[in-house]
Amino acid sequence: MQTTQFLAQLIGLFLIIVSMSMLVRKQALITVADAFIHDRPLLFTLGNIQLLGGLAIVLNHNVWSGGALPVIVTLIGWWLLLRAALLLFLSHDSLLKLYKRMNPQKSYTIFATIGLALGAYLSYAGLAR
């Protein structure tokens, strides 16, 4: 359970900080994301970093029982692996289409709010134990 607590605290606090910055600096970060999606080397680098993070979580914490907290931490690891696979294996045109489908102008606040709520839950659950 030590690993679950640590990862919940780490991921939770990370999500809170990033989500709050997203909510405060919406237009600036949308501009960054728009530029980012067109930078192939940066996408490749991000894919590798996400692959590393996802593998670290999944290999160290692939727990599917014991309550919501360990399962959510495990799902985040698998989610990072999936995102890494998309960045590393999809063509640049496919990534652009996927990005446009997400419609960042409309979905941005929803993603930031979900991240903030998930971060709050993980932080609380990780620190409360």
C-alpha positions as CSV (number, residue, x, y, z in Angstrom):
1,M,0.0,0.0,0.0
2,Q,3.0,2.3,0.4
3,T,3.4,2.4,-3.4
4,T,-0.2,3.2,-3.9
5,Q,-0.1,6.1,-1.4
6,F,3.0,7.5,-2.9
7,L,1.8,7.3,-6.5
8,A,-1.6,8.7,-5.5
9,Q,0.0,11.7,-3.8
10,L,2.5,12.3,-6.7
11,I,-0.1,12.0,-9.5
12,G,-2.7,13.8,-7.5
13,L,-0.6,16.8,-6.6
14,F,0.8,16.9,-10.2
15,L,-2.8,16.9,-11.6
16,I,-3.9,19.7,-9.2
17,I,-1.0,22.0,-10.2
18,V,-1.3,21.3,-13.9
19,S,-5.1,21.6,-14.0
20,M,-5.1,24.8,-12.0
21,S,-2.5,26.3,-14.4
22,M,-4.7,25.2,-17.3
23,L,-7.7,26.9,-15.8
24,V,-5.8,30.1,-15.1
25,R,-3.9,30.3,-18.4
26,K,-6.4,28.8,-20.9
27,Q,-5.7,30.7,-24.0
28,A,-1.9,30.7,-23.6
29,L,-1.9,26.9,-23.1
30,I,-4.3,26.3,-26.1
31,T,-1.8,28.2,-28.2
32,V,1.0,26.1,-26.8
33,A,-0.9,22.9,-27.6
34,D,-1.7,24.0,-31.1
35,A,2.0,24.7,-31.7
36,F,3.0,21.5,-29.9
37,I,0.8,19.2,-32.1
38,H,2.7,20.4,-35.2
39,D,6.1,19.7,-33.8
40,R,6.9,16.0,-34.6
41,P,10.2,15.8,-32.6
42,L,8.5,17.1,-29.6
43,L,5.6,14.6,-30.0
44,F,8.1,11.8,-30.2
45,T,9.9,13.0,-27.1
46,L,6.6,13.3,-25.2
47,G,5.7,9.8,-26.3
48,N,8.9,8.5,-24.9
49,I,8.5,10.3,-21.6
50,Q,4.9,9.0,-21.3
51,L,6.1,5.5,-22.1
52,L,8.6,5.7,-19.4
53,G,6.1,7.0,-16.8
54,G,3.4,4.5,-17.8
55,L,5.8,1.6,-17.7
56,A,7.1,2.7,-14.3
57,I,3.6,2.7,-12.9
58,V,2.4,-0.5,-14.6
59,L,5.5,-2.5,-13.7
60,N,5.6,-1.3,-10.1
61,H,1.8,-1.0,-9.5
62,N,-0.4,-3.2,-11.6
63,V,-3.0,-3.7,-8.9
64,W,-6.6,-4.4,-9.8
65,S,-8.1,-5.0,-6.3
66,G,-8.1,-3.4,-2.9
67,G,-10.5,-0.5,-3.6
68,A,-10.8,2.4,-5.9
69,L,-7.5,4.1,-5.2
70,P,-5.1,1.3,-6.3
71,V,-7.3,0.6,-9.4
72,I,-7.3,4.3,-10.4
73,V,-3.5,4.6,-10.0
74,T,-3.1,1.4,-12.2
75,L,-5.6,2.8,-14.8
76,I,-3.5,6.0,-15.0
77,G,-0.4,4.0,-15.7
78,W,-2.2,2.1,-18.5
79,W,-3.7,5.4,-19.8
80,L,-0.1,6.8,-20.0
81,L,1.0,3.7,-21.9
82,L,-1.9,4.0,-24.4
83,R,-1.2,7.7,-25.0
84,A,2.5,6.9,-25.5
85,A,1.6,4.2,-28.0
86,L,-0.6,6.7,-29.9
87,L,2.1,9.3,-30.0
88,L,4.8,6.8,-31.0
89,F,2.9,4.7,-33.6
90,L,0.2,6.9,-35.2
91,S,1.1,9.0,-38.2
92,H,1.4,12.7,-37.8
93,D,-1.7,13.2,-39.9
94,S,-3.7,10.8,-37.7
95,L,-2.6,12.7,-34.6
96,L,-3.7,16.0,-36.1
97,K,-7.1,14.6,-37.0
98,L,-7.5,13.2,-33.4
99,Y,-6.5,16.5,-32.0
100,K,-9.0,18.4,-34.1
101,R,-11.7,15.9,-33.1
102,M,-11.0,16.7,-29.5
103,N,-11.8,20.4,-30.3
104,P,-9.6,22.0,-27.7
105,Q,-11.4,25.3,-27.6
106,K,-14.6,23.5,-26.4
107,S,-13.3,20.6,-24.4
108,Y,-10.4,22.3,-22.7
109,T,-12.3,23.4,-19.5
110,I,-13.8,19.9,-19.2
111,F,-10.4,18.2,-19.4
112,A,-8.9,20.7,-16.9
113,T,-11.9,20.2,-14.5
114,I,-11.7,16.4,-14.7
115,G,-7.9,16.6,-14.0
116,L,-8.5,18.8,-11.0
117,A,-11.2,16.6,-9.6
118,L,-9.1,13.4,-10.2
119,G,-6.1,15.2,-8.6
120,A,-8.1,16.2,-5.6
121,Y,-9.4,12.7,-5.1
122,L,-5.9,11.1,-5.5
123,S,-4.3,13.6,-3.2
124,Y,-6.9,13.3,-0.5
125,A,-7.0,9.5,-0.6
126,G,-3.2,9.2,-0.8
127,L,-2.6,11.7,2.1
128,A,-5.5,10.5,4.3
129,R,-4.2,6.9,4.6
